[in-house]
Amino acid sequence: MNHVSAPCDRAEAEEIEADPLQGMTLGYLISLVARLMAQSLKARNGSDGMAPGQYPVALELLARDGLSQRDLCEAVRIEQATMANTLKRMERDGLITRRPSVADGRQATIHLTARGAALTQAAVQNVMDINRLALADLDHDTSEVLRGILSTMARRLEQDPWRGSPSARP
């Protein structure tokens, strides 16, 4: 089922023309903010630092070292192939090691190296600086409301049957 939005009236059209950001969809604005934050993180981390795409994986390992690749995929919500490529790069860069799982020798557990942990901790500080910059014009209560809204949106979208396999769609 395709959803078609109603045409906007003249006042709305004039408002959109006056402020181009008003005409952007919510998804576009969220994506734009995410890209800008990733660019800031990359610049702050430097060429020898952690790449923005590696950060969520490293952060999860900092909190729960020794996860399997499957557990990491679920935790950071990325596809298996993307995770495999990310882990290869992280291993190549000396950020992680893989060890045979004690519970199941056919699987490997993933661990941050000392270098990986240090770069993750530096990246956490950089992320906090970026968050402060992004939220600088908002008071604490508004910032918390924004976080709550975005968390609610993420939970709702995770339940969208269109995200899953075609057989699970309505």
ZIHUUR-V471333 format. One record per pair of residues at least 6 apart in sequence whose ideal C-beta (glycine too) atoms are under 8 Angstrom apart, sorted by sequence separation. I is the first residue (numbers start at 1). J is the second residue. If there is no record, write none. Layout:
I&J ; I&J
This chain:
16&22 ; 17&23 ; 45&51 ; 61&67 ; 73&79 ; 90&96 ; 91&97 ; 101&107 ; 157&163 ; 15&22 ; 16&23 ; 45&52 ; 60&67 ; 73&80 ; 76&83 ; 91&98 ; 100&107 ; 101&108 ; 102&109 ; 161&168 ; 162&169 ; 8&16 ; 21&29 ; 24&32 ; 50&58 ; 67&75 ; 78&86 ; 100&108 ; 101&109 ; 112&120 ; 135&143 ; 138&146 ; 161&169 ; 162&170 ; 42&51 ; 87&96 ; 99&108 ; 100&109 ; 161&170 ; 42&52 ; 70&80 ; 73&83 ; 98&108 ; 99&109 ; 41&52 ; 61&72 ; 64&75 ; 69&80 ; 72&83 ; 87&98 ; 98&109 ; 135&146 ; 60&72 ; 98&110 ; 99&111 ; 39&52 ; 97&110 ; 98&111 ; 38&52 ; 41&55 ; 69&83 ; 96&110 ; 97&111 ; 38&53 ; 57&72 ; 60&75 ; 69&84 ; 72&87 ; 96&111 ; 60&76 ; 96&112 ; 97&113 ; 95&112 ; 96&113 ; 69&87 ; 95&113 ; 57&76 ; 94&113 ; 56&76 ; 95&115 ; 96&116 ; 94&115 ; 95&116 ; 56&78 ; 94&116 ; 87&110 ; 95&119 ; 57&83 ; 90&116 ; 57&86 ; 57&87 ; 54&86 ; 58&90 ; 53&86 ; 57&90 ; 66&99 ; 68&101 ; 54&89 ; 61&96 ; 54&90 ; 58&95 ; 51&89 ; 58&96 ; 72&110 ; 68&107 ; 69&108 ; 68&108 ; 54&95 ; 68&109 ; 69&110 ; 67&109 ; 68&110 ; 66&109 ; 67&110 ; 66&110 ; 50&95 ; 66&111 ; 65&111 ; 65&112 ; 61&110 ; 61&111 ; 62&112 ; 61&112 ; 58&112 ; 61&116 ; 62&117 ; 58&116 ; 62&120 ; 61&120 ; 62&121 ; 58&119 ; 59&120 ; 58&120 ; 62&124 ; 59&123 ; 55&120 ; 58&123 ; 59&124 ; 55&123 ; 50&119 ; 49&119 ; 50&120 ; 50&122 ; 55&127 ; 49&122 ; 50&123 ; 45&119 ; 49&123 ; 45&122 ; 45&123 ; 45&126 ; 77&158 ; 41&123 ; 44&126 ; 41&126 ; 44&129 ; 40&126 ; 41&127 ; 44&130 ; 41&130 ; 40&130 ; 37&130 ; 40&133 ; 37&134 ; 33&134 ; 30&150
